[in-house]
Amino acid sequence: MRKLIIKGQNLLEGEVNISGAKNSAVALIPAALLSDEKVVLTNVPNISDVDALEEILLYLDAKIDRTNDNKITIYSSEISNKPIHADLAKKLRASYYFMGAMLGKYKHVEMSFPGGCSIGKRPIDLHLKGFKALGAKITGDEENIIIDADKLVGTDIYLDFASVGATINIMLAAVRAKGKTVIKNAAKEPEIPNIAELLNKMGADIKGAGTNVITINGVEHLGSCEHRVLPDRIEAGTYAIIGAACASNLRINNIVPEHIDSLLEKLKEMNVNIKVGKDYLVIKESKKIKATEIITLVYPGFPTDLQQVLASLMTKAKGESTIEETIWENRFLNLYELGKMGAKIDVNGKKASIIGPTKLIGTEVNATDLRAGAGLIVAALIAEGTTTINNADYILRGYENIVEKLCNIGADVILQ
């Protein structure tokens, strides 16, 4: 894997434009296979997770036109429903969306279990529960899964946990099922309405996306459309935290402020000098950062994807900050890396405390997953001296042109 070398304590200034959302794009691309015609996706981030999905599409004999202006055109009328093997499926967690898409279109899918970051067990039980409720039969072994259905029939499905992945996967499987499907306790993250909007443009009949009850009336045919990926709220939140940590005057463009309300409220609580516009943020130098408490929750609560990033800012805050992680059981690995840089941290199960302000010193650290790596970038920008972040490929999975964007606002960052 590659590494990032960052010289810290530069005061950042300028503008950052937020890219399309990773968590939306990685579902929209498999969803396009449900169409019998071409689908055009715009504002698609140029990240390695999208590269991995493109590999799977090409393997399935889809025709793809990917241009430099973040547009992907997918032609899937003649795809081959082949087994998706481990060398492809394990490159990213979101490969599991091919389960719902291929099951919905062909009533059969065979693939290896998905990969992704090591942030916890991340089972797909709820996905499989939804497929079974629609009439599918699940077989396979520890490495591979086979899902078959003579036909898919709409039904009521209750999710024990408001899982984003399960909500989307059931939507994908249900859009071409017979009759009505109702997903109860559905996830409400902004990416879900973005995906439902694509499917509806293709000819699906989905109502309630973005609420906890989604109703899907099955259709026989899905056609052509063009659809834009919404702005990435986690990237927006990451740069907001970077601005709070080390910017003199940073403007963050192309955002949807209400998608990161929980973070913005915490930054204000921490005494960050922040102005919120219609589709932008301006953050100016904030010298007296205050400690805070966060508990990660499903949307619209504080996102688990940003707690690792905010942890680095907490090292600058006066007092004791606390984090309680309720989503994933393995999402504090970044804190041990922060400790190598001098942070005062105590981890007790799913809770952690950070005492600040403390001086961070650049050293060699390891990105253990995507968002942990983003948090270490924040720490490296704060720190005195030079920090080397190993396993930088994790970070490139989810942040488009991050080195270029940081250098453009005055950071000293090299990718090797």
C-alpha positions in Angstrom: 0.0 0.0 0.0 1.0 3.6 -0.5 1.7 6.2 2.2 1.0 9.8 2.9 3.8 12.1 4.2 2.4 15.2 5.8 4.3 18.1 7.3 2.1 19.7 9.9 1.2 23.1 11.3 0.5 24.9 8.0 -2.3 27.4 8.3 -4.8 26.4 5.6 -6.7 28.9 3.4 -8.8 28.8 0.3 -11.7 26.7 -1.1 -12.6 23.0 -1.3 -15.2 21.6 -3.6 -17.0 18.6 -2.2 -17.3 15.6 -4.6 -20.1 13.1 -5.1 -21.0 10.8 -2.2 -19.0 7.6 -2.0 -21.8 5.9 -0.1 -24.3 6.8 -2.8 -22.2 6.1 -5.8 -21.3 2.6 -4.7 -25.0 1.7 -4.6 -26.1 3.6 -7.7 -23.6 1.8 -9.9 -24.8 -1.7 -9.1 -28.4 -0.4 -9.2 -27.9 0.6 -12.8 -27.7 -3.1 -13.8 -31.5 -3.3 -13.1 -32.1 -1.2 -16.2 -32.7 -2.8 -19.6 -31.2 0.3 -21.2 -28.4 2.7 -20.6 -28.0 4.6 -17.4 -25.9 7.8 -17.0 -24.5 8.8 -13.6 -23.0 12.2 -13.1 -20.9 13.7 -10.2 -19.4 10.2 -9.6 -16.3 10.5 -7.4 -13.0 9.3 -8.8 -12.1 7.0 -6.0 -10.8 3.5 -5.8 -14.1 2.0 -4.7 -15.6 3.1 -8.0 -12.7 1.6 -9.8 -13.4 -1.7 -8.1 -17.1 -1.6 -9.1 -16.1 -0.8 -12.6 -14.0 -4.0 -12.6 -17.0 -6.0 -11.6 -19.2 -4.4 -14.2 -16.6 -5.2 -16.9 -16.3 -8.8 -15.7 -20.1 -9.1 -16.0 -19.8 -7.9 -19.6 -21.5 -4.5 -19.1 -20.3 -1.8 -21.4 -19.0 1.3 -19.7 -18.1 4.8 -20.8 -16.3 6.7 -18.0 -15.2 10.2 -18.7 -13.0 12.8 -17.0 -15.9 14.9 -16.0 -17.1 12.4 -13.4 -19.7 10.8 -15.7 -20.3 7.1 -16.1 -22.6 5.6 -18.7 -23.5 2.0 -18.1 -25.1 -0.3 -20.7 -26.3 -3.5 -19.0 -28.8 -5.0 -21.5 -26.4 -7.8 -22.4 -24.6 -8.5 -19.1 -23.7 -12.1 -18.1 -24.9 -13.2 -14.8 -21.6 -14.9 -13.8 -20.4 -15.8 -10.3 -18.6 -12.8 -8.7 -15.4 -14.3 -7.3 -13.5 -13.3 -4.2 -10.7 -11.4 -6.1 -13.4 -8.9 -7.1 -16.0 -9.1 -4.3 -13.5 -8.6 -1.5 -12.1 -5.3 -2.8 -15.0 -3.4 -1.2 -17.9 -3.8 1.2 -20.4 -2.4 -1.3 -19.9 -5.3 -3.7 -22.9 -6.8 -1.8 -25.2 -4.4 -3.7 -24.8 -6.8 -6.7 -26.7 -9.3 -4.6 -29.9 -7.2 -4.6 -29.4 -5.9 -8.2 -28.8 -9.3 -9.8 -31.4 -11.0 -7.7 -33.9 -8.4 -8.7 -33.1 -8.6 -12.4 -32.3 -12.4 -12.9 -33.7 -14.0 -9.7 -30.2 -15.6 -9.3 -26.9 -14.4 -8.0 -23.7 -16.2 -6.9 -20.8 -14.3 -5.3 -18.2 -14.4 -2.6 -18.8 -12.5 0.6 -17.9 -8.8 0.4 -14.7 -7.1 1.7 -14.2 -3.6 3.1 -12.6 -2.0 6.1 -12.1 -3.9 9.4 -14.3 -1.9 11.7 -16.4 -4.7 13.1 -18.3 -7.9 12.2 -20.7 -6.2 9.7 -22.9 -9.2 9.0 -25.3 -9.3 6.1 -28.0 -11.2 8.0 -30.6 -8.4 7.5 -29.9 -8.4 3.8 -30.5 -12.1 3.6 -33.6 -11.9 5.8 -35.1 -9.4 3.3 -34.3 -11.6 0.3 -35.8 -14.6 2.0 -39.0 -12.7 2.8 -39.3 -11.8 -0.9 -39.1 -15.5 -1.7 -35.5 -16.2 -2.3 -33.6 -19.3 -1.2 -30.1 -18.9 0.3 -27.4 -21.5 0.0 -23.6 -21.5 -0.1 -20.6 -22.0 2.3 -18.3 -19.9 4.4 -16.8 -18.2 1.3 -19.6 -18.0 -1.2 -23.3 -17.3 -1.3 -25.9 -18.4 -3.8 -29.4 -16.7 -3.9 -32.1 -18.1 -6.0 -35.8 -17.4 -6.5 -38.5 -18.8 -8.9 -40.1 -15.4 -8.4 -39.9 -12.5 -6.0 -43.1 -11.5 -4.3 -43.6 -8.3 -2.4 -44.2 -8.5 1.4 -43.7 -6.6 4.6 -40.2 -6.6 5.9 -39.2 -5.3 9.3 -35.5 -4.5 9.9 -34.3 -5.3 13.4 -31.7 -2.5 12.9 -32.0 0.5 10.6 -29.2 -0.8 8.3 -28.4 1.4 5.3 -27.0 -1.5 3.3 -29.9 -3.8 4.0 -32.4 -1.1 3.2 -30.8 -0.4 -0.2 -30.3 -4.0 -1.0 -33.9 -4.9 -0.3 -35.0 -1.9 -2.4 -32.9 -3.2 -5.3 -34.4 -6.7 -5.1 -38.0 -5.5 -4.6 -38.3 -3.0 -7.5 -39.0 -5.8 -10.0 -40.9 -8.1 -7.6 -44.6 -8.9 -8.0 -46.8 -6.8 -5.8 -46.0 -4.4 -2.9 -43.1 -4.5 -0.6 -43.0 -2.4 2.6 -39.7 -2.0 4.5 -40.3 -1.0 8.1 -37.6 0.5 10.3 -35.8 1.5 7.1 -32.6 3.5 7.3 -33.1 7.3 6.6 -29.6 8.4 5.5 -29.7 10.9 2.6 -28.1 8.4 0.2 -31.3 6.3 0.3 -33.5 8.9 -1.3 -30.8 9.5 -3.9 -30.9 5.9 -4.8 -34.7 5.7 -4.8 -34.7 8.7 -7.1 -32.5 6.9 -9.6 -34.8 3.8 -9.5 -37.9 6.0 -9.9 -36.4 7.8 -12.9 -35.8 4.3 -14.4 -39.5 3.5 -13.9 -39.7 2.1 -10.4 -42.5 3.0 -8.0 -40.9 3.8 -4.6 -42.4 6.0 -1.9 -41.2 7.0 1.5 -37.4 6.9 0.9 -35.8 9.0 3.6 -38.4 7.9 6.2 -38.6 4.8 8.3 -41.2 3.2 6.1 -40.5 2.6 2.4 -43.2 1.3 0.0 -42.2 -0.3 -3.3 -44.7 -1.4 -5.9 -43.0 -3.8 -8.3 -42.7 -3.1 -12.0 -41.7 -5.3 -14.9 -39.4 -3.0 -16.8 -36.8 -0.4 -15.9 -35.4 1.9 -18.6 -32.9 4.6 -19.3 -32.2 7.7 -17.3 -29.6 10.2 -16.2 -29.0 10.8 -12.5 -26.6 12.9 -10.3 -24.8 11.6 -7.2 -25.6 13.9 -4.3 -22.7 15.7 -2.5 -20.7 13.6 0.0 -21.7 14.6 3.5 -18.8 12.6 5.1 -16.3 14.4 2.9 -17.9 17.7 3.7 -17.7 16.9 7.4 -14.1 15.8 7.1 -13.1 19.1 5.6 -15.1 21.0 8.1 -13.1 19.3 10.9 -9.9 20.1 9.0 -11.0 23.7 8.8 -11.7 23.8 12.5 -8.3 22.2 13.3 -6.0 24.3 11.2 -7.5 26.8 8.8 -7.3 30.6 8.8 -10.1 30.9 6.3 -11.6 27.9 4.5 -14.7 27.8 2.3 -16.2 24.4 1.6 -18.5 24.4 -1.4 -21.1 22.0 -2.8 -22.6 20.7 0.4 -26.1 20.1 1.8 -25.8 21.6 5.3 -28.8 19.7 6.8 -27.1 16.4 5.9 -24.4 17.3 8.5 -26.5 19.1 11.1 -25.3 16.9 13.9 -21.7 17.7 13.2 -22.3 21.4 12.7 -24.0 21.6 16.0 -21.0 19.9 17.7 -18.5 22.2 16.0 -20.5 25.3 17.2 -20.5 23.7 20.7 -16.8 23.4 20.5 -16.5 27.1 19.8 -15.5 26.7 16.1 -15.8 29.9 14.1 -18.2 28.7 11.4 -20.7 30.3 9.0 -23.3 28.1 7.3 -24.6 29.2 3.9 -27.1 27.7 1.6 -24.7 25.2 0.0 -21.4 26.1 1.6 -19.5 26.6 4.9 -16.9 29.2 5.8 -14.6 28.3 8.8 -12.2 30.8 10.2 -9.3 30.3 12.7 -10.7 28.9 16.0 -8.2 29.3 18.8 -10.2 28.3 21.9 -11.7 24.9 21.1 -13.9 23.4 23.8 -14.3 19.8 24.8 -17.5 18.0 23.8 -19.3 14.7 24.0 -20.6 12.6 21.1 -22.7 9.4 20.8 -22.8 7.8 17.3 -26.3 7.0 16.1 -28.1 6.2 12.9 -29.0 9.2 10.8 -29.9 12.0 11.7 -27.7 11.3 14.7 -24.0 11.8 14.8 -22.4 9.7 12.1 -20.1 6.9 13.0 -18.1 7.8 9.9 -17.1 11.1 11.4 -16.3 10.2 15.0 -12.8 9.0 14.1 -12.2 12.3 12.3 -13.5 14.4 15.1 -11.4 12.6 17.6 -8.3 14.3 16.2 -9.8 17.7 16.7 -10.6 16.8 20.3 -6.9 16.7 21.0 -6.9 20.5 20.6 -10.0 21.0 22.8 -9.7 22.2 26.4 -11.0 19.6 28.8 -12.2 16.0 28.5 -14.0 15.0 25.4 -15.9 11.7 25.2 -17.0 9.4 22.4 -19.5 6.6 22.7 -19.6 4.3 19.6 -22.9 2.5 19.2 -22.7 1.3 15.6 -19.4 -0.7 15.2 -17.5 -2.5 17.8 -14.0 -2.0 16.3 -13.9 1.7 15.5 -11.4 3.0 18.0 -8.2 1.6 16.4 -7.3 5.1 15.2 -7.1 6.2 18.9 -4.1 4.0 19.5 -2.4 5.6 16.5 -3.2 9.0 17.9 -1.6 7.9 21.1 1.6 7.4 19.2 1.5 11.1 18.4 1.1 12.1 22.0 -2.6 12.2 22.5 -4.0 11.5 26.0 -6.6 8.9 25.4 -8.4 6.3 27.5 -10.5 3.6 25.8 -13.0 1.5 27.8 -15.1 -0.8 25.6 -17.3 1.3 23.4 -16.4 4.5 25.2 -13.3 6.7 24.9 -12.1 9.9 26.5 -9.6 12.4 25.1 -7.9 15.0 27.3 -6.8 18.2 25.7 -5.3 20.3 24.6 -2.2 18.1 24.0 0.7 18.7 21.6 0.8 16.1 18.8 4.2 15.2 17.4 4.6 13.8 13.9 5.6 10.1 13.7 4.8 6.9 11.7 1.2 5.7 12.0 -1.1 3.3 10.3 -4.5 3.9 8.7 -6.5 0.9 9.9 -9.6 1.8 7.8 -10.9 4.6 5.6 -12.2 7.0 8.2 -9.4 6.2 10.7 -7.1 7.3 7.9 -9.0 10.6 7.5 -8.7 11.2 11.2 -4.9 10.7 11.0 -4.7 13.2 8.3 -6.3 15.8 10.6 -3.9 14.8 13.4 -0.9 15.1 11.0 -2.0 18.6 9.8 -2.2 19.6 13.5 1.1 18.0 14.6 4.6 19.4 14.9 7.0 17.9 12.4 6.3 15.2 9.8 3.9 12.3 10.0 3.9 9.3 7.7 0.5 7.5 7.3 0.9 4.0 6.1 -1.9 2.1 4.3 -3.0 5.3 2.5 -4.9 3.2 0.0 -7.7 2.9 2.6 -8.1 6.7 2.4 -8.1 6.8 -1.4 -11.1 4.5 -1.3 -13.4 7.3 -0.2 -11.8 10.7 -0.8 -11.5 12.0 -4.4 -8.2 13.9 -5.1 -7.6 14.4 -1.4 -3.9 15.2 -1.9 -4.6 17.8 -4.6 -7.4 19.3 -2.5 -5.3 19.6 0.6 -2.3 21.0 -1.3 -4.5 23.6 -3.0 -5.4 25.1 0.4 -1.8 25.1 1.7 -1.1 21.7 3.2 2.2 20.0 2.7 1.1 16.5 1.6 2.9 13.9 -0.6 1.6 10.5 -1.7 4.2 7.8 -2.2 
